[in-house]
Amino acid sequence: MELLSRLLPQGASLHLETAHLGEGAAQLTLRVTSRQALGHCPVCRFPTRRIHSDDERTLADIPWAHLRVV
């Protein structure tokens, strides 16, 4: 898990929660959360500490070796 954490962007306030290697689907699934204490409103860009919503997002990245990264 430490090796995978090192693959996250440098300086990013991200935390790798879980990693799952799906051998049958040749897919690496990573669950990453933000550690940022301060965010910005998507409408007015004003900084805020309060969470307005908790949406789950799905991101896809370029393949890593023969694995699809999700």
Protein Blocks (a to p, Z undefined) as FASTA:
>chain_A
ZZmmmmpcehiacddfbdcddfklopacdddddfbfbdcdfklopacfbdfbdcdddddd
ddehjbccZZ
